[in-house]
Amino acid sequence: MARWKEYLQLHFIVLIWGFTAILGLLIQIPAVELVFYRTFWAAILLIAVLYAKRRSFRVKWRSLLLIMGTGAVIAGHWILFFASAKVSNASVCLAGMTTASLWTGLLEPIAFRRAVRWYEILLGIVIILGLYVVFRFEFDHLLGLSLAVLSAFLGATFSVINGRLVLRHDHYVITFYEMVGACLATLAFLPFYARYLAEPSGLQLKASPMDWVYIFCLAGICTVYAYSLWVKLMRHFTPFAVNLVVNLEPVYGILLAVLIFGEREKMTPGFYLGTLIILAAVLSYPLARRYLGQRAAKRKTRLAAS
């Protein structure tokens, strides 16, 4: 069972992640090059962390392939995440990421071989309704929101996988090999990206001094610290419960974005209405689960007494 300490740590991580879309906007290089640098330096820093903590790098080949394959999913998630912020803005990107709970509610029963909970699907439908409201009033941000929704799907995928991996492996070891896998996947994608998707000037691997400051913030604080701790906390929470808390990321991120970028981040009332519907669905989950759990317990007590 999770304690208050774990809940506070999870919310602190979400607060840190609320700043990642803003960092993505502040960094001038494109999303793919950014993810390559982020994962490369995160892997380097994690080598130092593992040596300092005297953790073994040894992992069985089968597990290693799964962890590094999960890293490739993470690379896709981050590329789409930063691309969404760059083609629209941080607010649209973070709003689309709230669909992670819906995807997790669909994927988790498959991975953990449990029954689908009807109220999780119902909340997922409400989230889709909130997205419809956002789409209706912010149609000019359709591409950015679509990229964010796809990023959320990939985020839910690796969350569910990590929920199983963390039961067998150290969280720093998982993060290290996932960053290696993400870096290698991004590196393998670069030739295709340079030829068909990059700007006419080609790859933009030259970063400014301030870009390097922001990149090291992403690699060190948002990845080595926050992501590793998030993986560790998967031992105390289900993937669905974790992603529900992560859905508070837009609240922190949108407020920070408006404070930093001002008018650029201000949206129509319809956008905020849709985001509010999504967050209401997310925050009602623990209440619904507690209420239904109490009803089930009372029913069992009555049956036992009869």
N, C-alpha and C positions, 0 to 999 in steps of 0.2 A: 504493500500500500504506500502511496505517495504521502510524504509529510509536508508541512507548511514550507520547510526549507526547500524541498524540490519544486513546489509551486512557485515560490519567489524566484528561484534560479531560472525556471522556465520563462517567467514573465520578463526577467532581466534580459534573457537572450532575445526575446521577441522585441524588446525595446532597442537592442543593438541592431537587430535585423531590420527594424523600421527605418534605419538610416542607410541601408545598402542601396536602395534605389536612388537615393540622393547622391551617394558617392558615385554611382554609375553615371549620373548626369554631370557631375563635376569633372569626372575623368574624360578627357577629350578623345582618346582612342576608341575605336568601335568595339562592339560587344564581344566578338570572337577573340580579338587580340587581348582584350581585357581579361576574359576568362582564362586564356592561356597563361598570362602573367600571374593571375590570382592563384591558380592551382599549382603552378611551378614553384612559386615562393612559399606557398602554404606547405607543400611537400618538403621543401628544404628546411623550413622552420620546424616541422614535425620530426625530422631526423634528429635535430638538436634536443627536442623535448623528450623523445624516446630514449636517447642516450642519457640525458640528465636524470630521468626517472628509472633508468636501468630496466626498461621493458624489452622483451624479446621481439625481434622482427619475424620470428618463425611462424609461418602459417601453412597449413596443408594446401597442396596445389588446387584441389577442388574448391576450397574456401577462397583461396587467393583469386581464382578466376571469377568467382561470384562477386567478391568485393570490388575488384577492378572493373568488372562489367557494370556494377552499380555506380562506380565513378563515372563511367561514360554517360549514364543516365543523368547524373548530377551535372555534367558538363552541358548537356542539352538543356537542362532546366535553367542553368545560370545564363547561358547564351540567349535563350528566349526571354528570360527575365530582364536582362539589361537592354536587349533589343526593343522590348516593349516600352521601357522607360524612355529610350532615345527617340522612338518614332512617335510617341505620344507625350506623356509626362509621368512623373512619379505617382501621382494620384490614380490615374487610369491603370497603371501597372499593378499597384497594390490592391486596387479594387478587384481586378481579375484574379489575383492570387487567393482571394477568399474562397474560391471554388475548390480548394484543396480538400476541404472537409467532405464535400460531395464525393469526390473521386476516392478518398480514403474509405468512406462508408461503403462504397461498392467493391473496392479491392481487398479490404481487410478480411471480410468473411471468407473470401477465397483462399487467402494466404494462411489464415489461422483456422480454417475449416470449422467455422461457427455459422449459426443461422443468421440470415439477414434480419436486422432489426427494422421493423416497419417505420418507427419514428425517425430513424436516420435517413431513410429514403424520403420521408415526408419533408424533413428539413432540407434535404438536397433539392427537392422540387421548389421549396420556398426560395432557396438560393438562386435557382434558375430564374424564378420570377424577378428577383432583385436584379439579376443580370439583364433581363429583358428591359427593365425600366432604365438601366444605365445605357443599354444599346439604343433605346428609343430616343433618349434625349442627347446622347453623345455619339451619334452615328459617324461623325467625322473622326472619331477615335476608334473605329471598328478594328483596324489592323492592330493597333497597340493592345486593345482589350483581348483580341483573339490570341495574340502571342502570349499574353499573360495567362489566359485560361489553359492553353496547351502547356505552358511552363508549370502551372499548378498541378496538372495531371502527372507530369514527370516527377514533380516534387512529392506527390502522394505515393507514387510508385516506389521511390527509393526510401520513403519513410516506412512503408510497410516492410520492405526488405530489411532495413536496419533494425526494425523491431524484432526480427528473428536473429540477425547476426550478433546483436549485442548480448544475447543470451549465451554465446559461445566464445566471444573474442573481446579483448580489451578495446575500450572505445578509442584510445589514441591510435592503436594499430589499425582499427577499421578506418579511421579518418585518414591516416597516412596512405594506405593502399587505395582508398577511394580518390584521394587527391592525385596520386600517381596515375590511376586509371583515367581520371578526368583530364589530366594534362596530356597524356598520350592520345586520348580520343580527340582532343582539340587540335593537337599537333597533326594527327592523321587527316583531320578535316580541313586544315589550312590550305593545301594545294587546290582542292575543289573550290573552297571558298574564295581563294585569290583569283581563280579563273572565271567563276560564274557569278559570284555574289558581292565581292568587294567593290569598293569605289574604283573609278577608272585609274586612279593613281596607284592602285595595288594595296598590298598589306601596309598597315600603319603601325609598325612595331616601335617607332621612335616616340617615347613618352617624354613629356616635359618634367621638370623637377617637381612641380606640384602634383602631377599625375602619379609620380613615384610615391609621394607621401600618401596619397589616397589609396594607391594599390597596396602598399604595405599595411594600411589600416584594414583593408578588406582581407588580406592574407593573414595578418596577425590577430586582429581583434575579432573580426566577423567570421573567420574560418577556424584558425588553430584553437582559439579560445572558445568562441560561441558554438561553433559547429561540433567540436569535440565534446563539449559539455552537453549539448543537445542529444548527441548519440548516447552518452552515458545515461541521461534521464529517460531514455526509451526503456530502461529496465523497470521504471516505476510507473510508466503510463502506457496505455494502448496507443497505437499510431493515430487512431481517430481522436482520442482525447488530446494528444499533443497538437495535432493540426487545428483543433478547435481553439486552443490558446494562441497558436500562431496566427489565427485569423484576426487577432487584435493588432497585428503588425500594420494593417492599413490605418488604424486609428492613430497610432504613434507616427507612422510615416507621413500620412497626409498632413497632420498638424505641423510636423517638422518641415515638410516641403513648402507649405504655405508661408511659414515664418521665414524660410531661407530664400525662396524664389518669388514670393509675392504674387503679383497678378498672373504670372505664367501658370500657376497651379490652381487658380480659382476656376471652378467649374459651374455649370448650371445647377439650379435647385434639383432637377431631375436626377443628376448624378449622385448627389448626396442622399436623395430619397432612396434610390436603388441600393446604395452602399449601406444605408441604415437598415433596410429590409434584410440584407445579407447578414449584417452583424447581429440583428435581432434573432435570426434563425440560429446563428452560431452560439450565441450566449444562452439561448433557451434550452440547448441540449442537456447540460448538466441538471437543470431543473426537471426536465422531462424524465431523464434517466433515474433521478432520485425518487420522483413521484411513482413511477411505474415499478421501481424496485421495492418501495414500501408496500405498494398494493400486492405485489407478488408474495412478499414475506407474510403479510396478513392472511392471504389466501391459504398459504401453506400451514400457518398456525391454526386456522379454522378447520382445515382438513385433518390435521393431526389430532385436534381436540374431539372431532366427531367420531 
